Amino acid sequence: MMWRTIGSLGPAVEKVLPTLIYVMQCWPLCRVFTSDGAYKEVFALAATLAVWVIVQVPECHEAMSLYSSHLFVALLFHVVITTQQTPPEELANFWRACREEHRLPSDPNRFAVQALKSLLFQLRCDNEVMAMERKHGWDGLLCAQTQHYAMGLLAREMRRVLIPLCSHIALHLLQLLSIHEPRWDLPFLAFFVEVLECLDFTKCGDSVHEIASRHLQSECRERRRLALRGLVVLSKDPLMARRICSLSQNLLELLGDAEGDVVFLTLRVFTNLLQNKNILVSSRTAPKLAEALLPLFDHDNGHVEVLSLDLFFKVMQLSADEAKKPLEKILSQSLLPLFLHCHDENRRVAKASRETLLRVTDFLKRRNLKQLVKKEQLLTFAKCLLQENRSRAAELLRQALPYLESPQEPLREAAIRFIGMAGQHLRGQQEELQLMCNEAARSVPQGMEDAASSVGPQLAALPEHRWELIWEALSAGAI
């Protein structure tokens, strides 16, 4: 009765809510007790119960709107804590009494979600509540393993129509995330990343950068992924882009990650940074970045391939003058992969490879190769590449070998043709050929032993599933 009466009096609500919110968020960040020594968890849940009673009173709408963002974050906090922490006995006893008196849900976290829904209904967010229901988002909030996904979903639903509210929520979450509580921060980080673009970075850019940097170096894969998603947003802002450059080394390491989505997000961050006209790639970063991008040309994710090719192109364009010399060796190593990917079945990859190949040949001042690419005379390009690099024929041949394993037939065929041409340059160089065969060696398929011995001991142990391809290629040249 007392809380309902307070809820019907606007000025009283405005005085009471800040204290209730403070109590709700003090668990478990600091010790809070009642005058009789009751546990802080009980105190915090009692405050949430009081808020829930007040929210039911129609007259409290104006006061609730005033504190809506702060109250929303406090309720989010309560959902997270009551879901992820096993309630102590005192809390269980307290909640059992509340449940019997008010006919409330069996678990405190379900009650916290119920209070959150009541607040959203009070704020006329009926559509957002129902959208979460259809997508099973509320159920996701009640499970520790899926809570951060559900938080992201809730943020996306709210961001569509509640940008001013989301802006205030983002500021409150920024304060919460600035406190080092790794046990609790993942769900809040998931919500924060979705509403990040609502912030004014001129006012809070340093704090946002610190949080992103900290989580980017986390051992938790999901925190790193969320940090990268945040950096994708931040890197679009000119002011923040310059700050993010300090994270280049951490980002470079993530380009070698086994997860395609992590690599994709990292590439997007670098791409956004290089779209800033005031940023050049330093002489220290350019060769490292180009070298890290080279293996991504063969990534099994087409989007990663295209982004890596585009970024490779930009590195050449935007490198500082002192970075051009260190880049030359890596760009020379890219000629063959780019040539082979001009045959890619993915048209976007093939087009990006051709455009990048043109840029590389221009950068290296290889005008004859550039003209052949322009005229799309790729077979002649391969012959000319080998002719101009006779001393590197064995190296180029080794570089082509992995493409015999490509799932794409056009790439395999291009690799076979190139290996055949490279074999011609290795005639009489049995030592080089022996080394190449040793690198590729596994075992001769059954029934092929005689054929292997007839062409020399150096072909006695080629990969079983690619014997025919390598035989076909080398027999045209070195054998």
C-alpha positions as CSV (number, residue, x, y, z in Angstrom):
1,M,0.0,0.0,0.0
2,M,2.8,2.4,0.8
3,W,4.6,1.9,-2.5
4,R,1.3,2.2,-4.5
5,T,0.7,5.5,-2.7
6,I,4.1,6.8,-3.5
7,G,3.6,5.7,-7.1
8,S,0.5,7.9,-7.3
9,L,2.4,11.0,-6.2
10,G,4.8,12.3,-8.9
11,P,7.1,14.3,-6.6
12,A,7.4,11.4,-4.2
13,V,8.4,9.0,-7.0
14,E,11.0,11.5,-8.2
15,K,12.6,11.5,-4.7
16,V,12.3,7.7,-4.1
17,L,13.5,6.3,-7.5
18,P,17.2,7.5,-7.4
19,T,17.6,5.6,-4.0
20,L,15.9,2.5,-5.2
21,I,18.0,2.5,-8.4
22,Y,21.2,2.9,-6.3
23,V,20.3,0.0,-4.1
24,M,19.4,-2.2,-7.1
25,Q,22.8,-1.6,-8.7
26,C,24.9,-1.9,-5.5
27,W,24.6,-5.6,-5.7
28,P,27.2,-7.1,-6.0
29,L,29.5,-4.2,-6.6
30,C,29.7,-3.1,-2.9
31,R,28.5,-4.1,0.5
32,V,24.9,-2.8,1.3
33,F,23.0,-3.9,4.4
34,T,19.8,-2.9,6.0
35,S,19.9,-1.4,9.5
36,D,19.2,-4.9,11.0
37,G,22.1,-6.4,9.1
38,A,20.1,-8.1,6.3
39,Y,22.0,-9.4,3.3
40,K,22.5,-7.0,0.3
41,E,20.9,-9.4,-2.1
42,V,17.7,-9.3,-0.2
43,F,17.9,-5.5,0.0
44,A,18.4,-5.2,-3.7
45,L,15.6,-7.6,-4.6
46,A,13.3,-5.7,-2.2
47,A,14.1,-2.5,-4.1
48,T,13.2,-4.2,-7.4
49,L,9.9,-5.4,-5.9
50,A,9.2,-1.8,-4.9
51,V,9.9,-0.5,-8.4
52,W,7.6,-3.2,-9.9
53,V,4.8,-2.1,-7.6
54,I,5.3,1.6,-8.5
55,V,5.4,0.9,-12.2
56,Q,1.9,-0.6,-12.1
57,V,0.5,2.8,-11.0
58,P,-0.6,4.9,-14.0
59,E,0.1,8.2,-12.3
60,C,3.8,7.5,-12.1
61,H,4.3,7.7,-15.9
62,E,5.9,11.2,-16.0
63,A,8.4,10.5,-13.2
64,M,9.2,7.1,-14.7
65,S,10.0,8.7,-18.0
66,L,12.5,11.0,-16.2
67,Y,14.4,8.1,-14.8
68,S,13.6,5.6,-17.5
69,S,17.1,5.0,-18.9
70,H,18.7,4.7,-15.4
71,L,15.9,2.4,-14.2
72,F,16.1,0.3,-17.4
73,V,19.9,-0.3,-16.8
74,A,19.2,-1.2,-13.2
75,L,16.7,-3.8,-14.2
76,L,19.0,-5.2,-16.8
77,F,21.6,-5.5,-14.1
78,H,19.2,-7.3,-11.8
79,V,18.2,-9.8,-14.6
80,V,21.9,-10.6,-15.2
81,I,22.9,-11.0,-11.6
82,T,19.9,-13.1,-10.6
83,T,20.4,-15.3,-13.7
84,Q,24.2,-15.9,-13.3
85,Q,24.5,-16.2,-9.6
86,T,23.1,-18.9,-7.4
87,P,20.9,-17.2,-4.8
88,P,22.0,-17.6,-1.2
89,E,19.6,-19.1,1.3
90,E,18.5,-15.8,2.8
91,L,17.5,-14.6,-0.6
92,A,15.6,-17.8,-1.4
93,N,13.7,-17.5,1.9
94,F,12.9,-13.8,1.3
95,W,11.7,-14.6,-2.3
96,R,9.5,-17.5,-1.1
97,A,7.6,-15.1,1.1
98,C,7.3,-12.5,-1.6
99,R,6.0,-15.1,-4.1
100,E,3.3,-16.3,-1.8
101,E,2.2,-12.8,-0.9
102,H,2.2,-11.3,-4.4
103,R,1.8,-14.4,-6.7
104,L,5.1,-13.7,-8.4
105,P,7.2,-15.9,-10.6
106,S,9.1,-18.8,-9.0
107,D,12.6,-17.4,-9.7
108,P,13.9,-13.8,-9.0
109,N,15.3,-13.5,-12.6
110,R,11.9,-14.2,-14.1
111,F,10.5,-11.5,-11.8
112,A,13.2,-9.1,-12.9
113,V,12.3,-9.7,-16.6
114,Q,8.6,-9.2,-15.7
115,A,9.5,-5.8,-14.1
116,L,11.5,-4.9,-17.2
117,K,8.5,-5.6,-19.4
118,S,6.3,-3.5,-17.2
119,L,8.7,-0.6,-17.6
120,L,8.7,-1.0,-21.4
121,F,4.9,-1.1,-21.5
122,Q,4.8,2.1,-19.3
123,L,7.2,3.7,-21.9
124,R,4.7,2.6,-24.7
125,C,7.2,0.1,-26.1
126,D,4.5,-2.6,-26.7
127,N,5.9,-3.5,-30.1
128,E,9.4,-4.0,-28.8
129,V,8.1,-6.3,-26.0
130,M,6.1,-8.4,-28.5
131,A,9.0,-8.6,-30.9
132,M,11.2,-10.0,-28.1
133,E,8.4,-12.5,-27.3
134,R,8.2,-13.7,-30.9
135,K,11.9,-14.2,-31.2
136,H,12.1,-15.9,-27.8
137,G,14.3,-13.1,-26.5
138,W,12.9,-13.0,-23.0
139,D,13.6,-16.7,-22.6
140,G,17.2,-16.1,-23.8
141,L,17.6,-13.5,-21.0
142,L,16.9,-16.2,-18.4
143,C,19.7,-18.4,-19.5
144,A,23.3,-17.5,-18.6
145,Q,24.7,-19.1,-21.8
146,T,22.3,-17.1,-24.2
147,Q,21.9,-14.0,-22.2
148,H,24.3,-11.8,-24.2
149,Y,22.6,-12.8,-27.5
150,A,19.3,-11.8,-26.0
151,M,20.7,-8.5,-24.8
152,G,21.9,-7.7,-28.3
153,L,18.4,-8.6,-29.7
154,L,16.7,-6.3,-27.2
155,A,19.1,-3.5,-28.0
156,R,18.4,-3.8,-31.7
157,E,14.7,-3.8,-31.2
158,M,14.8,-0.7,-29.1
159,R,17.3,1.2,-31.3
160,R,14.9,1.2,-34.2
161,V,12.4,3.6,-32.5
162,L,14.0,4.7,-29.2
163,I,17.2,6.5,-30.2
164,P,17.1,9.2,-27.5
165,L,16.4,6.6,-24.8
166,C,19.1,4.3,-26.1
167,S,21.6,7.2,-26.0
168,H,21.0,7.7,-22.3
169,I,21.1,3.9,-21.7
170,A,24.5,3.8,-23.5
171,L,25.9,6.4,-21.2
172,H,24.7,4.5,-18.1
173,L,26.2,1.2,-19.5
174,L,29.4,3.1,-20.2
175,Q,29.7,3.9,-16.5
176,L,28.9,0.3,-15.6
177,L,31.4,-1.2,-18.1
178,S,34.1,1.1,-16.8
179,I,34.0,-0.9,-13.5
180,H,36.1,-4.0,-14.0
181,E,33.6,-6.8,-13.4
182,P,34.5,-9.5,-16.0
183,R,32.1,-11.9,-14.5
184,W,29.1,-9.8,-15.3
185,D,30.1,-7.5,-18.2
186,L,29.5,-9.7,-21.2
187,P,25.7,-9.2,-21.5
188,F,26.1,-5.4,-20.9
189,L,28.8,-5.3,-23.5
190,A,26.5,-7.0,-26.0
191,F,23.8,-4.4,-25.4
192,F,26.3,-1.5,-25.4
193,V,27.8,-2.4,-28.8
194,E,24.3,-2.3,-30.4
195,V,23.6,1.3,-29.2
196,L,27.2,2.6,-29.4
197,E,26.4,4.8,-32.4
198,C,23.9,6.7,-30.3
199,L,26.8,8.2,-28.3
200,D,28.6,11.5,-28.8
201,F,32.3,10.4,-29.1
202,T,33.6,13.9,-28.6
203,K,32.4,13.7,-25.0
204,C,33.1,10.1,-24.1
205,G,35.5,8.8,-26.8
206,D,38.3,8.1,-24.3
207,S,36.2,5.9,-22.1
208,V,34.7,4.0,-25.1
209,H,38.2,3.5,-26.5
210,E,39.5,2.1,-23.2
211,I,36.6,-0.4,-23.0
212,A,37.1,-1.6,-26.6
213,S,40.8,-1.9,-26.1
214,R,40.4,-3.9,-22.9
215,H,38.0,-6.4,-24.3
216,L,39.9,-6.7,-27.6
217,Q,42.7,-8.2,-25.6
218,S,40.4,-10.5,-23.5
219,E,41.0,-14.2,-23.5
220,C,37.2,-14.6,-24.0
221,R,36.4,-15.1,-27.7
222,E,32.9,-13.6,-27.4
223,R,34.3,-10.4,-25.7
224,R,36.8,-10.0,-28.5
225,R,34.2,-10.4,-31.1
226,L,31.9,-7.8,-29.4
227,A,34.9,-5.4,-29.1
228,L,35.6,-5.8,-32.8
229,R,31.9,-5.0,-33.6
230,G,32.3,-1.9,-31.5
231,L,35.5,-0.9,-33.3
232,V,33.7,-1.3,-36.6
233,V,31.4,1.5,-35.5
234,L,34.1,3.6,-33.9
235,S,36.4,3.4,-36.9
236,K,33.9,5.2,-39.0
237,D,34.3,8.3,-36.8
238,P,37.3,10.4,-37.9
239,L,38.2,11.3,-34.3
240,M,38.0,7.7,-33.0
241,A,39.8,6.3,-36.1
242,R,43.0,8.0,-35.1
243,R,42.8,6.6,-31.6
244,I,42.1,3.1,-32.9
245,C,45.4,3.2,-34.9
246,S,47.1,2.5,-31.5
247,L,45.5,-1.0,-31.6
248,S,47.0,-1.9,-34.9
249,Q,49.2,-4.7,-33.5
250,N,46.3,-6.3,-31.7
251,L,44.2,-6.2,-34.8
252,L,47.0,-7.6,-36.9
253,E,47.2,-10.7,-34.7
254,L,43.4,-11.2,-35.1
255,L,43.8,-11.5,-38.8
256,G,45.3,-15.0,-38.2
257,D,42.3,-16.1,-36.1
258,A,40.7,-19.4,-37.0
259,E,37.2,-17.9,-36.8
260,G,36.0,-16.4,-40.1
261,D,33.7,-13.8,-38.4
262,V,36.6,-12.5,-36.3
263,V,38.8,-12.1,-39.4
264,F,35.9,-10.4,-41.3
265,L,35.3,-7.9,-38.5
266,T,39.0,-7.1,-38.2
267,L,39.2,-6.5,-42.0
268,R,36.2,-4.1,-41.7
269,V,38.0,-2.1,-39.0
270,F,41.1,-1.8,-41.0
271,T,39.1,-0.9,-44.1
272,N,37.2,1.9,-42.2
273,L,40.5,3.2,-40.9
274,L,42.0,3.5,-44.3
275,Q,39.0,5.4,-45.6
276,N,40.0,8.3,-43.4
277,K,41.9,10.6,-45.7
278,N,44.1,11.7,-42.8
279,I,45.5,8.2,-42.1
280,L,48.5,6.7,-43.9
281,V,49.9,3.3,-43.3
282,S,53.2,3.6,-41.5
283,S,56.4,2.0,-42.8
284,R,56.3,-0.4,-39.8
285,T,52.6,-1.4,-40.2
286,A,52.4,-1.6,-44.0
287,P,54.6,-4.8,-44.6
288,K,53.1,-6.5,-41.6
289,L,49.5,-5.8,-42.7
290,A,50.2,-6.9,-46.3
291,E,51.9,-10.1,-45.2
292,A,48.9,-10.9,-42.9
293,L,46.5,-10.3,-45.8
294,L,48.3,-12.6,-48.2
295,P,47.0,-15.9,-46.8
296,L,43.4,-14.5,-46.6
297,F,43.3,-14.5,-50.5
298,D,42.7,-18.2,-50.1
299,H,40.1,-18.0,-47.2
300,D,37.1,-20.3,-47.5
301,N,34.8,-17.3,-46.8
302,G,34.2,-15.3,-50.0
303,H,33.5,-12.1,-48.1
304,V,36.8,-12.4,-46.3
305,E,38.6,-12.9,-49.7
306,V,37.0,-9.8,-51.2
307,L,37.7,-7.6,-48.2
308,S,41.3,-8.8,-47.9
309,L,41.9,-8.1,-51.6
310,D,40.3,-4.6,-51.3
311,L,42.4,-3.9,-48.2
312,F,45.6,-5.1,-49.9
313,F,44.8,-2.6,-52.7
314,K,44.4,0.2,-50.2
315,V,47.6,-0.6,-48.4
316,M,49.5,0.0,-51.6
317,Q,47.6,3.2,-52.3
318,L,47.9,4.7,-48.8
319,S,51.4,3.6,-47.6
320,A,53.8,6.3,-46.6
321,D,56.7,6.8,-49.0
322,E,59.2,5.1,-46.6
323,A,56.9,2.0,-46.6
324,K,57.1,1.4,-50.3
325,K,60.5,-0.4,-50.3
326,P,59.6,-2.9,-47.5
327,L,56.4,-3.7,-49.4
328,E,58.1,-4.8,-52.6
329,K,59.1,-8.3,-51.5
330,I,55.6,-9.1,-50.2
331,L,53.9,-7.7,-53.3
332,S,56.2,-9.9,-55.5
333,Q,54.9,-12.9,-53.5
334,S,51.3,-11.9,-54.2
335,L,51.7,-12.1,-58.0
336,L,51.0,-15.8,-58.3
337,P,48.0,-16.0,-55.9
338,L,46.4,-13.0,-57.5
339,F,47.0,-14.5,-61.0
340,L,45.4,-17.8,-59.9
341,H,42.4,-16.1,-58.3
342,C,41.7,-14.2,-61.5
343,H,40.2,-17.7,-62.4
344,D,38.0,-17.8,-59.3
345,E,34.4,-19.0,-59.7
346,N,33.3,-16.1,-57.4
347,R,33.1,-13.2,-59.8
348,R,33.6,-10.6,-57.1
349,V,36.8,-12.4,-56.0
350,A,38.0,-12.7,-59.6
351,K,37.3,-9.1,-60.3
352,A,39.0,-7.9,-57.1
353,S,42.0,-10.1,-57.9
354,R,42.4,-8.7,-61.4
355,E,42.2,-5.1,-60.1
356,T,44.7,-5.8,-57.3
357,L,47.0,-7.5,-59.7
358,L,47.0,-4.4,-61.9
359,R,47.8,-2.3,-59.0
360,V,50.6,-4.6,-57.8
361,T,52.3,-4.7,-61.2
362,D,52.0,-1.0,-61.4
363,F,53.5,-0.6,-57.9
364,L,56.4,-2.9,-58.9
365,K,56.9,-1.1,-62.2
366,R,56.4,-4.4,-64.2
367,R,54.8,-2.7,-67.2
368,N,54.8,-5.7,-69.4
369,L,52.9,-7.8,-66.8
370,K,50.5,-4.9,-66.3
371,Q,49.7,-4.8,-70.0
372,L,49.0,-8.5,-70.1
373,V,46.6,-8.2,-67.2
374,K,44.9,-5.3,-68.9
375,K,44.4,-7.3,-72.1
376,E,43.4,-10.4,-70.0
377,Q,46.1,-12.5,-71.5
378,L,46.6,-14.5,-68.4
379,L,48.3,-17.5,-69.8
380,T,51.0,-15.2,-71.4
381,F,51.2,-13.4,-68.0
382,A,52.1,-16.7,-66.3
383,K,54.8,-17.5,-68.9
384,C,56.2,-14.0,-68.6
385,L,56.2,-14.2,-64.8
386,L,58.2,-17.4,-64.9
387,Q,60.6,-16.0,-67.6
388,E,61.3,-12.9,-65.6
389,N,61.8,-15.0,-62.4
390,R,63.7,-18.0,-63.6
391,S,65.7,-18.2,-60.4
392,R,62.5,-18.4,-58.4
393,A,60.8,-21.0,-60.6
394,A,61.0,-23.7,-57.8
395,E,59.7,-21.2,-55.2
396,L,56.7,-20.3,-57.5
397,L,56.1,-24.0,-58.2
398,R,55.9,-24.7,-54.5
399,Q,53.6,-21.7,-54.1
400,A,51.2,-23.2,-56.7
401,L,51.1,-26.7,-55.2
402,P,48.4,-25.9,-52.5
403,Y,46.0,-24.8,-55.2
404,L,45.8,-28.4,-56.5
405,E,43.7,-29.0,-53.4
406,S,41.2,-26.2,-54.2
407,P,37.6,-27.2,-54.4
408,Q,37.3,-25.0,-57.5
409,E,38.1,-26.7,-60.8
410,P,39.2,-23.5,-62.5
411,L,41.7,-22.8,-59.8
412,R,43.0,-26.4,-60.0
413,E,43.3,-26.2,-63.8
414,A,45.2,-22.9,-63.6
415,A,47.6,-24.3,-61.0
416,I,48.2,-27.4,-63.2
417,R,49.1,-25.3,-66.2
418,F,51.4,-23.1,-64.2
419,I,53.1,-26.1,-62.6
420,G,53.7,-27.5,-66.0
421,M,55.3,-24.3,-67.2
422,A,57.4,-24.0,-64.1
423,G,58.6,-27.6,-64.6
424,Q,60.1,-26.6,-68.0
425,H,62.3,-24.1,-66.1
426,L,63.4,-26.8,-63.7
427,R,64.8,-29.1,-66.4
428,G,68.1,-30.5,-65.3
429,Q,67.6,-29.1,-61.8
430,Q,66.9,-32.4,-60.1
431,E,67.8,-31.1,-56.7
432,E,65.1,-28.4,-56.8
433,L,62.6,-30.9,-58.2
434,Q,63.5,-33.3,-55.4
435,L,62.9,-30.7,-52.7
436,M,59.5,-29.9,-54.3
437,C,58.5,-33.5,-54.4
438,N,59.6,-34.0,-50.8
439,E,57.4,-31.2,-49.6
440,A,54.4,-32.6,-51.5
441,A,55.2,-36.3,-50.6
442,R,52.9,-38.6,-48.7
443,S,52.4,-41.9,-50.5
444,V,51.9,-43.3,-54.0
445,P,48.4,-44.6,-54.6
446,Q,48.1,-48.3,-55.0
447,G,48.9,-49.4,-58.6
448,M,51.0,-46.3,-59.4
449,E,54.3,-47.6,-58.0
450,D,55.6,-48.7,-61.5
451,A,54.7,-45.4,-63.0
452,A,56.5,-43.5,-60.2
453,S,59.7,-45.5,-60.5
454,S,59.8,-45.1,-64.2
455,V,60.1,-41.3,-63.9
456,G,62.8,-41.3,-61.2
457,P,63.1,-41.7,-57.5
458,Q,62.2,-38.0,-56.9
459,L,58.5,-38.9,-57.8
460,A,58.3,-41.9,-55.6
461,A,56.1,-40.3,-52.9
462,L,53.6,-37.8,-54.2
463,P,50.3,-37.0,-52.5
464,E,47.9,-39.8,-53.1
465,H,44.8,-37.8,-53.9
466,R,46.7,-35.4,-56.2
467,W,49.1,-37.8,-57.9
468,E,47.4,-37.5,-61.3
469,L,47.3,-33.7,-61.3
470,I,51.0,-33.3,-60.3
471,W,52.0,-36.0,-62.8
472,E,50.0,-34.2,-65.6
473,A,51.6,-30.8,-64.8
474,L,55.2,-31.9,-64.4
475,S,55.2,-34.4,-67.3
476,A,54.6,-31.4,-69.5
477,G,57.8,-29.8,-68.3
478,A,60.5,-31.3,-66.1
479,I,59.9,-35.0,-66.7
